[in-house]
């Protein structure tokens, strides 16, 4: 089998990458340029609101290099989870940017495949009634017809199959909706005849680009080469090297099991992998195994608006207050609740995060010892923005002047870095749909449309 090469420019489309690294990768004659554009790392807000993770200018800067280079080399450019969350709004946002690039660079003849990942609610409801939908993890609230109806929209993570179909039909540019992160990388390799285990394992490593290198970053390029009995990852910057440890560590990045990885329709077992240095900062991986599941399941993601948020950021340097901060915060909350006794306290939330003490780990922090100062961020979640603003303002003023026992100064307990101090955030979302749904195969839920630049959609 002829080795198959994939160029991964960056770990997130719009994060940016050095042009010299990208050019060095193109000089190695890759067979495809593939980039991941999405994530749920930042929570459900972008999906719920229909906004992108990065700016259009940053996305266009990255895509311009990728699309023009892909056209010159005659290789496909593949995007997964377009726009961040991969819903229709995000895909169309990406498509408008691509149309601008194709117009400006006289490449309007490029064949574009758009793969939609939006899942109709009636289809989900029917699957729920048939017992074919199950929660992904214990923290997910039960999915009821009422919660599904209130959900702004639902996407599903597609596997490699829709991307393969688009490539088979001659697509030069593929704009994929929400996808399992390695799938866009695996698709061209599997189509080429590569072992799916190595195609998906390499996709898992390449999805974050040079994060598998030392020093790790998502803002630099990597080249992956699949051979018959393994694959090689090669950094494209002279400032980075891969080591067996760095590549192995990234293999298990963001996973809940040390060597078992689940994807759409398959399970990978990486317990028998070996990671070997092979010169020039590259690492070779062998021993990946993949088995196809008896039942094909796709991961559903949907966001539900649950509140509005207003928050305040402040600093504290009074050692007396720091020594009893949680106690004072509880007293502040009680005073605010007494003041607004006409409002049911169960309808809103006042939440404190004390950075420098226990804001990151909360109650599980093993060493909650205050330093000489701490940053305090408190937020109010309420049914309306007006109520959130009102309760947050009262919380801030109460906290600012609260006369705790032992206080020596009445000038104020909090130092604010900004004015105004209260920041209305807007809508707050939670994942209402974070479930697995059984489907007949990997293509049926992901329709594909083909056209050229400026085509009707």
Secondary structure, DSSP 8 states (H G I E B T S, - for coil): ---EEEEE--SSTTS---HHHHHHHHTT--SEEEEE---STT-SHHHHHT--SS-HHHHHHHHHHHHHHHHHHT-EEEEESTTTT-SHHHHHHHHHHHHHHHHHTT-TT--EEEE--B--HHHHHHHHHTT-EEESSTTS----HHHHHHSS-EEE-B-SHHHHHHHHTT-SEEEE-SB-TTHHHHHHHHHHT--HHHHHHHHHHHTTGGGGSBS--SSS-EEEEEETTEEEEEESSTT-B--HHHHHHHHTTT-SSSSEEEETTEEEE-TT-EEEE-STT-EEEE--EEEE-SSEEEEEEEEEEEEEEEEEEEEE--HHHHHTHHHHHHHHHHHHHHHTTTS-GGG-EEEEEEETTTTTTGGG-S-----S-EEEEEEEEESSHHHHHHHHHHHHHHHHT---TT----S-S-EESSSS-EEEEEEEEEEEEEEEEEESSSSTT--EEEE-TT---
